[in-house]
Amino acid sequence: MTEIPEHLRKRAEAARQKAEESKATDAAPAAAEAGDPRIPAHLLERSKSAKARAEGASSTAAGAVAVAERPGALATAAPAAGVPIGAGPDGHTHRLLTVVKSGSIQDVKATPVDKVHTWPHLLLPEFVAALLCTAFTFVFSIFVNAPLLRLANVNETPNPSKAPWYFLGLQELLTMFHPMVAGVTIPGMGLFILILAPYMDRNPSNKPEDRKFAISLMTIHMMFWAVLVMIGSFFRGPGFNFVFPWSDGLFFEL
């Protein structure tokens, strides 16, 4: 439960004391007439002064009414001197109604956001996917032998001599361009464009239809290397010459 602030508590206590004093002031004349010795002297004096002020105010109001009854006179009602209209006890014009707990009248609404925390919404599915891939690879390796080739012979060079599939795209570029261009310039430009992609496309949306530039750039990048790998794998024969696999055979091994 929220504690009441100290200044509100003091204000409520002062208001309660003033209310009790006003009740005692109203009861003082009757007690004085009855000769009750329990009423303090200062309360009796305060009661007499209040009664005198009330009589003075009533006489002032009666005089104002009498002036208003004269022909051509302006009817005015003069309030008591120094006491504002609508004032309470001792001239106070403010009241302390109640103390409300903090938060009970606050209307707090959650603002929907298009963001989630990395943990567990992202890392947990990725961790589960990694475990499933590892389990599948482990079971697959038990029942299927690894397609390893025979031991290499330094006196017999295979023809064609192809790099692993993930380097066949780069090997295909070496047959078309100078080694400096194929090995450094083209891959470097591709990586540099991918690095600049987040700065060229600042769209914060996660919807594919709103990220056409980024998706097109990545699609072109992937298709470029995929086509080179497929050509080097299935359309290159002895001497790394261009062949048709459906007529000359397939020169590709895992």
N, C-alpha and C positions, 0 to 999 in steps of 0.2 A: 504494500500500500504506500502511496506517495505521501510524504510528510508535508504538513501545512507550513508554508514559509513563516519565518519569525515575525516579519513586519505585519502580515495579515493577522497573525495570532494576537499581536499587541493591539492592533486596531479593533479587532472584535472584542477584546477584553475592555478596552476603553469605552466602546459603545455600550457594552453591558453595564458598566459602572454608571455611565450617564443616565441610562434608562432607570436603574435602581434609584439614583438620586432624584430624578424627576418624579418617580412614584412617591418617594418619601416627601418631596416638596408639596405634592398635591394632598398628601395625607396630613401634613403638618398643621394646617388651621384647625381641622377637626380635632386633632389630638391636643392642640393647645387649648381649645375651648373645653375639652373634657378634663384638662389638667393632667395629661399623661407625662410623667417625669422621664420616660424613656427616650423622648425626642431630644436630640442635642440642640444646644442653643443656636449654633450656626445655621442649622437647617430651619429653625423657626425664623431667624432673621432673613434667610433667603426666601422663605415663603411670603413674608410680609413685603419684601421688595418686589417680588413677582406679582403679588396682588395689587400693589400700588401701580406698577407699570400697566397691568391690565385695565385698571380703572382709568388711568390717564389715556390709554388708547381708545377706550370706549367713549370718553368725553370728547376726544378729538374727532371721532367719527360722528358723534351726535352734532357737533358744531358744523362739520362739513355738510351734513344733511340739512341743517337749518339754513345754511347759506344757499344751498341748491334750491330751496323752496322760494327764495326771493325772485321777483320778476326780473328777467334779463341776466340773472346770475349764472355763472358756469359751475356745473356740478362736478366737484372733484372730491376724491377720497384720498386723503393723505395717509400713508402708512406710518407706522411707528418709526421714530427717528433711529437710524442705525441698524434696523432689522430688515433684511431683504424679504421680498414677497416670497411666500412658500418656504420659509426657513423652518427648521426643526428646533428641537431643544437647544438652548444656548446659541441660537443663530446659525447653526450648521446647515449647510445646503447639500450635503452628500450623505449617502447611506452605504453601509456594507451589507449587501443582500445575503450572499452566501459564499462559501469557498468550494470551488469545484476542483476535483482531482485532475491533475495534468494528463492530457491525452483522451479524456472522456468526450470532449467536444471536437476533437481533431478529426478531420476527414482525410485520411491518408489512402491514396489509391496507388497500386503498383503500376508503374509504367512499363508496358511491354517492350522488350528489347530483342533485337535479332542477333543475340550473342549467347554463347554457352561457355562454361568453363572447360579448359583443356582436360582437367582431371575431374570426373572420370569419363566425360562424354566422348573424348577422343582417344586418350591413351588406353583405356580399358578395351574398347573394340580392337584397336591395333595390337594390343598384347595377346588377345584371344586369337586373332587371325594369325599372328606369328607362331603361336603354339600349334594351331591346326596345320599350318604349312610344314612345320618341323615334324609333326607326327606323320603326316602323309609321306614326306620324303624318307623317313625312317622305315615305314612299312614297305614302301615301294622298293627301297634298296635291299630288303630281305628277299623278295620274290623275283627281282629282275637284276641280272648281272650288269655291271657297268660296261658300256660299249667301248672298251679300250682297244686300241690298235696293238699290233705286234711291236716288239722292240725295234727301236730305230736302228738303221744300218747306215753308217757313215759312208759306205761305198756305194750305196744305192739311194739316190734322191727320188722321192716320189714325184710323179708327174700327173696331174698338176700339184704343186705344193701350195696349199691354202692355209691361211691363218685361222684361228678359232672363229666361230660364227660372229662373235661380237666385235671382231676386228676386220671382218670381210668388207664392211662398208668403206673403211679407210684404205684397205688394199685395192678396192675397186677404184677409188679416187686416184691412187698412185698410177694406175694404167692410163688415166686421162690427163693428168696435170703434172707439173713439175713437183718433186718431193717437197719443196718449200711451200708451195701453194696448197698441195693436198694434205700435208701433214701439220702445217702450222696456221696458214692464213684462213682457210675455210673453217676448220674446227674452232679456231679462236674467234672468228666473227660470229659463229653460231652461239658460242658460250656468252660472248659479250652482249648479243641481242637478247638472250634469255635473262641475263642479269638486269638489263634495262627494262624488261617487260613490265615489272610492277610499277615503275615510274612513268611509263608511257600510258598505261591503263590504270587510272586511279579510281575506277568504279568499285565501290565497296560491296556491291551486291554479290550474292552467291548463286544466283540463278543463271543457268547456261545462256538463256536468251538475252541476258543483259551483259554478258561478257564475250561478245562476238570477236573482238579484237584479240583478246588473250587466247581464246580457244582456237581461233584460226592460226595464230602464230605457233602454238604448240602442235597443232595438227600438221602444219607444214614441216616443222622440224622432225616429228616422228616419221612422217611418210617419206621424207627425203632419205633418212638413214635406213628405213625398212626396205625401200626399193633397191638401194645399193646392196644391202645384205642379201636380198633375194636374187639379184643378178649375179653376185659373186658366188652364191651357193649353188644355183641350179643352171646357170647359163654360161659357166666358165669351165672349159675342158683342158686337155693337155696343152701345155705352154701358156696356160691362162688365156686361151683364145675363146672367142664367143662361139657357143654351140647351142643347138636346140636339144633339150633333154628328151623330147619325144622321138627324135630321130637318131641322135648320136649317143644316147645313154646319159645316165646321171653320174657325175663325178663329184660326189659329196658324201662324206661320212661324218657321223657324230664324233 
